[in-house]
Amino acid sequence: MDRPEFYRFHQGQKTLPFADAEYEARLAKLRAHMAAEGIDACVFTSMHCVAYYSGFLYCSFGRPYALVVTASENVTFSAGIDAAQPWRRCYGENITYTDWARNNYWRAIRSVTGTGKTIGYEGDHLTLAQKTLLDEFLSPKATADVAAASMRQRMHKSAAEITLIKAGAQVADVGGYAVKDAIKAGVREIDVAMAGRDAMELEIAKRFPDAEYRDTWIWFQSGINTDGAHNPVTARKLQAGDILSLNTFPMISGYYTALERTLFVKTVDAESLKIWEANVAAHEYGMSLLQPGASCAEVTEKINTFFAERDLLQYRTFGYGHSFGVLSHYYGREAGLELREDIDTVLEPGMVISMEPMLTIPEGTPGAGGYREHDILVINDDGNENITGYPYGPGFNVVG
């Protein structure tokens, strides 16, 4: 029996999140960078870069995947277990590698890159073991880390991306309302989270009938569980007076959006209300600062000053916002566009960024709990557009 190292398996119709012209525009910008830097081929291995340039969001399950871009070709590489699904969901060509022999993945990649070339790779993703195999199989003349350049490109959203992100923000709102409706004393966190997730998945399927559905989730936290922004859902039962943290995360074709809100069950005490209102005020002030020409560090320092004047800065635990696009809680963070003291990136039209101040008051302190509001804003020529619709603050979010 002939057992090939790799082969092409194409069946069905290609179905992509965006039009072909969108991918051609992304590849053209990448190829311009490659030409300027003398790079012959880029070997992308991360979920976010493969998805950004090809539309294919892979499921690794311990196997390596890739996208190779040369001056004339763009080819995804996938494992045989996926059959033709990667070809149907990628822009360009797809090659399937087999596991009859170890490292057929790299033999397949070599069939496109050749050897002795200058190879671009993702220094923040490729493991040391895989970099060793890249050097062994491709015998590159030189290598160049293209992770930062790709991230800078992804930070500037196209009109098509912004349209998708706006739809995602609307889906997040749907999840928020479903969560609010499910909240009452005695209900478990997991039950509330499932209600919101189901509502979002149904909404995504209605809006995007040709998409693949995966990864949409909710973090719904109560009481002490609100102290961290990324704390998992538990079976804790809600109690009257509990502080709550609503976090809805619809995923559409690899694109992440989010809604995050502070709520209370039935009643909110005076100390908690004071802190909540201060965080809401910081949230509103922060959104007003997201203007073209402002730097991330400048915005951060101004909000820091706002909290320091109210003796609350010591309760801040992380940055005030971040970029959106092809990312999730396990891939794709665009670290160059975060509202932190050490990020000097200047906001420009076409960027999409959140404002999400959070204060964590320790247990045993009046007003204990985690307070967080989160809106998504599109930077435009005149300022910004807030694309989040679910209301924030005590007037709407004392519920149950």
C-alpha positions in Angstrom: 0.0 0.0 0.0 1.3 3.4 -0.9 1.5 5.5 2.3 2.3 9.1 1.2 4.0 11.7 3.5 1.3 14.2 2.5 -1.5 14.7 0.0 -4.3 17.0 -1.0 -7.9 16.1 0.0 -10.4 18.6 -1.3 -14.2 18.1 -1.2 -17.2 20.2 -0.6 -17.5 24.0 -1.0 -15.2 26.6 0.5 -17.0 28.7 3.2 -15.1 31.5 4.8 -15.9 34.3 7.3 -14.9 37.0 4.9 -14.8 37.6 1.1 -11.7 36.6 -0.9 -10.7 40.2 -1.3 -10.3 40.6 2.5 -7.8 37.8 2.7 -6.0 39.1 -0.4 -5.6 42.5 1.3 -4.2 40.9 4.5 -1.8 38.8 2.5 -0.7 41.8 0.4 0.3 43.7 3.5 2.2 40.7 4.9 4.0 40.1 1.6 5.0 43.8 1.5 6.6 43.3 4.9 8.3 40.0 3.7 9.7 41.8 0.6 11.0 44.6 2.7 12.7 42.3 5.2 14.0 39.8 2.6 11.8 36.9 3.9 11.1 34.2 1.3 8.4 32.3 3.3 6.5 32.7 6.6 5.6 29.6 8.5 2.8 30.6 10.8 1.9 28.1 13.6 -0.4 29.9 16.0 -4.2 29.6 15.8 -4.6 33.4 15.5 -2.2 33.9 12.6 -3.3 30.9 10.7 -6.9 32.1 11.1 -6.2 35.7 10.4 -4.5 35.1 7.0 -6.5 32.0 5.9 -9.8 31.9 7.8 -9.0 28.4 9.1 -9.2 28.1 12.9 -7.6 24.7 13.6 -8.2 22.3 16.5 -4.8 21.0 17.4 -5.5 18.2 19.9 -1.7 17.8 20.2 -0.9 17.9 16.5 0.9 20.8 14.8 -0.8 23.0 12.1 0.6 25.7 10.0 0.1 28.3 7.2 2.9 29.0 4.8 2.9 32.2 2.9 5.4 32.9 0.1 5.4 35.6 -2.6 3.0 33.6 -4.7 1.4 30.9 -2.5 -0.6 30.6 0.7 -1.1 27.0 1.9 -2.5 25.6 5.2 -1.2 22.3 6.6 -3.4 20.0 8.6 -3.6 16.5 10.0 -5.4 13.7 8.3 -7.8 13.4 11.1 -9.5 16.6 9.9 -10.0 15.2 6.3 -11.2 18.1 4.0 -12.6 20.4 6.6 -9.4 22.6 6.7 -9.6 23.0 2.9 -13.3 24.0 3.0 -12.5 26.6 5.7 -9.3 28.1 4.4 -8.5 30.7 1.7 -6.0 29.2 -0.7 -4.5 25.7 -0.8 -4.4 23.0 1.8 -2.1 20.1 2.2 -2.8 17.2 4.6 0.2 15.5 6.3 0.1 11.9 7.4 1.3 10.4 10.6 2.7 7.2 9.1 6.2 8.6 9.7 7.3 11.1 12.3 7.8 14.7 11.1 5.7 14.4 7.9 4.4 17.7 9.0 7.8 19.3 8.2 8.2 17.4 5.0 4.9 18.8 3.8 5.9 22.3 4.7 9.3 21.8 3.0 7.4 20.9 -0.2 6.2 24.5 -0.4 9.1 26.5 1.2 12.0 24.6 -0.2 15.3 24.7 1.6 18.0 27.3 2.0 15.5 30.2 2.2 15.0 33.0 4.7 12.1 31.8 6.8 9.8 33.9 9.0 8.3 32.3 12.1 6.4 33.2 15.3 8.9 33.6 18.1 6.2 33.9 20.7 4.6 30.6 19.6 7.0 28.1 18.0 8.4 25.8 20.6 12.1 25.1 21.0 11.5 21.6 19.8 9.6 22.7 16.7 12.2 25.4 15.9 14.9 22.7 16.0 12.9 20.7 13.5 12.3 23.8 11.3 16.1 24.2 11.1 16.6 20.5 10.4 14.1 20.1 7.6 14.1 23.5 6.0 17.8 24.3 6.4 17.1 28.0 6.3 19.7 30.5 5.1 18.3 32.7 7.9 15.2 33.0 10.1 13.3 36.1 11.2 10.7 36.5 13.9 7.5 37.9 12.3 5.2 37.7 15.4 5.4 41.4 16.2 4.9 42.6 12.7 1.8 40.3 12.3 0.4 41.6 15.6 0.8 45.2 14.5 -1.1 44.3 11.3 -3.9 42.6 13.3 -4.3 45.6 15.6 -5.7 47.7 12.7 -9.1 46.3 11.8 -10.6 46.3 8.3 -14.2 47.5 7.7 -15.2 43.8 7.3 -13.6 42.9 10.7 -15.3 45.8 12.4 -18.7 44.7 11.0 -18.1 41.2 12.5 -16.9 42.6 15.8 -20.1 44.8 16.0 -22.2 41.8 15.5 -20.3 40.0 18.2 -20.9 42.8 20.6 -24.6 42.6 19.9 -24.5 38.9 20.6 -22.7 39.5 23.9 -25.5 41.9 24.8 -28.0 39.1 24.1 -26.1 36.9 26.5 -26.1 39.6 29.1 -29.9 40.0 29.1 -30.3 36.2 29.3 -27.9 36.1 32.3 -29.8 39.0 34.0 -33.1 37.2 33.5 -31.7 34.0 35.1 -30.4 35.6 38.3 -32.3 35.0 41.5 -31.3 34.0 45.0 -30.8 30.2 45.3 -29.7 29.7 41.7 -26.3 28.3 41.0 -23.6 30.2 39.0 -23.5 27.3 36.5 -27.2 27.5 35.8 -27.0 31.3 35.1 -23.9 30.8 32.9 -25.6 28.1 30.8 -28.7 30.3 30.2 -26.5 33.1 28.8 -24.3 30.8 26.8 -27.3 29.0 25.2 -28.8 32.4 24.2 -25.6 33.5 22.6 -25.0 30.3 20.6 -28.6 30.5 19.3 -28.1 34.1 18.3 -24.8 33.4 16.5 -26.4 30.5 14.6 -29.3 32.9 13.5 -26.9 35.6 12.4 -24.2 33.4 10.9 -25.9 30.3 9.5 -22.9 29.2 7.5 -20.4 29.5 10.3 -18.8 26.8 12.5 -19.9 27.1 16.2 -17.3 26.7 18.9 -15.7 28.2 22.0 -18.5 30.7 23.1 -18.5 30.8 26.9 -19.5 32.7 30.0 -17.8 33.5 33.3 -20.5 34.3 35.9 -19.1 34.8 39.3 -20.7 35.6 42.7 -19.5 36.7 46.1 -15.9 36.0 46.8 -15.6 34.4 43.3 -15.7 37.9 41.8 -12.3 38.7 43.1 -10.5 37.6 39.9 -11.6 38.6 36.3 -11.0 35.1 35.0 -12.3 32.9 37.8 -14.1 29.8 36.5 -17.8 29.2 37.0 -18.8 27.2 40.1 -21.9 25.6 41.6 -22.1 28.3 44.3 -25.7 29.4 45.0 -26.5 33.1 44.8 -27.6 34.9 47.9 -29.4 38.2 48.5 -26.9 41.0 48.7 -24.2 39.1 46.7 -22.0 41.0 44.3 -22.0 39.4 40.8 -19.8 39.6 37.8 -21.4 39.0 34.4 -19.0 38.1 31.6 -20.3 37.0 28.2 -17.9 35.9 25.5 -19.3 35.0 22.1 -16.8 33.5 19.6 -17.6 34.0 15.9 -15.0 32.5 13.4 -12.2 33.0 15.9 -13.3 36.6 16.7 -13.7 37.4 20.4 -16.1 40.0 21.9 -17.1 40.6 25.4 -19.6 42.2 27.8 -18.7 42.5 31.5 -20.9 44.0 34.2 -21.1 44.3 38.0 -24.5 43.4 39.5 -26.0 42.7 42.9 -28.7 40.3 44.0 -31.8 42.2 45.2 -29.9 44.8 47.2 -26.6 46.6 47.4 -25.2 48.0 50.7 -23.9 51.6 51.0 -20.2 50.8 51.0 -20.5 48.5 48.0 -22.6 51.2 46.2 -19.9 53.8 46.8 -17.2 51.6 45.3 -19.4 50.5 42.4 -20.2 54.1 41.5 -16.6 55.1 41.7 -15.7 52.3 39.3 -18.5 53.3 36.9 -17.2 56.9 37.0 -13.7 55.7 36.1 -15.3 53.6 33.3 -17.0 56.6 31.8 -13.9 58.8 32.2 -11.8 56.1 30.6 -14.1 55.8 27.6 -13.9 59.6 27.1 -10.1 59.3 26.9 -10.1 56.7 24.0 -9.4 59.2 21.3 -7.2 59.0 18.2 -3.7 60.4 19.1 -3.8 59.3 22.7 -1.3 56.7 23.8 -2.2 53.7 25.9 0.2 54.7 28.6 -1.3 58.2 28.8 -4.8 56.9 29.1 -3.6 54.5 31.8 -1.9 57.2 33.8 -5.0 59.5 33.8 -7.2 56.7 35.1 -4.6 55.8 37.7 -4.7 59.4 38.9 -8.5 59.3 39.0 -8.4 56.2 41.3 -5.6 57.6 43.4 -7.5 60.8 44.1 -10.3 58.5 45.5 -7.8 56.3 47.5 -8.8 53.3 45.3 -5.7 52.8 43.0 -4.3 50.1 45.4 -7.3 47.9 44.5 -6.6 47.8 40.7 -5.3 44.5 39.6 -4.6 44.7 35.8 -4.7 47.0 32.8 -7.7 49.0 31.7 -8.4 47.5 28.3 -7.2 45.6 25.3 -7.5 45.0 21.6 -10.1 42.8 19.9 -9.9 40.6 16.8 -8.8 37.0 16.3 -8.2 36.1 19.9 -9.7 34.0 22.7 -8.8 33.1 26.3 -6.2 30.6 24.9 -4.8 32.3 21.8 -4.1 35.5 20.1 -3.6 38.4 22.5 -2.6 41.6 20.8 -0.3 42.8 23.5 0.8 45.9 21.7 -2.7 47.4 22.2 -3.3 47.2 25.9 -4.1 50.0 28.3 -1.1 49.6 30.6 1.7 51.8 31.8 4.3 50.1 29.6 2.5 50.3 26.3 3.2 53.4 24.2 1.0 52.5 21.2 -0.9 55.5 19.9 -4.6 55.0 19.2 -5.5 55.2 15.6 -8.8 55.0 13.6 -9.6 51.3 12.9 -8.4 50.1 16.2 -10.9 48.3 18.5 -10.3 48.4 22.2 -12.1 47.9 25.5 -12.4 50.0 28.5 -12.7 47.8 31.6 -11.5 49.2 34.9 -11.7 46.7 37.8 -11.3 47.1 41.5 -10.9 44.1 43.9 -11.8 44.9 47.5 -10.5 42.1 49.8 -12.7 39.9 52.0 -13.3 41.4 55.4 -13.2 44.9 54.0 -16.5 47.0 53.6 -17.6 46.6 50.0 -15.7 43.4 49.4 -15.7 41.9 46.0 -14.6 42.5 42.4 -16.2 45.4 40.4 -15.8 45.5 36.7 -17.5 47.2 33.7 -16.5 46.5 30.1 -17.4 48.2 26.9 -15.9 47.8 23.4 -15.0 50.9 21.4 -14.1 51.4 17.8 -11.6 54.3 17.3 -12.6 56.5 14.4 -11.5 59.8 13.0 -13.7 61.9 15.3 -13.2 59.9 18.6 -14.8 56.6 19.3 -18.0 54.5 18.8 -19.2 52.5 21.7 -20.6 49.2 20.3 -21.7 47.7 23.6 -25.4 48.2 24.3 -26.2 46.5 27.7 -26.5 49.2 30.4 -24.0 49.5 33.3 -24.4 50.7 36.8 -26.7 50.4 39.8 -29.8 51.8 38.1 -30.1 48.6 35.9 -28.1 45.9 37.6 -29.5 45.4 41.0 -31.6 42.3 40.0 -33.3 39.1 41.1 
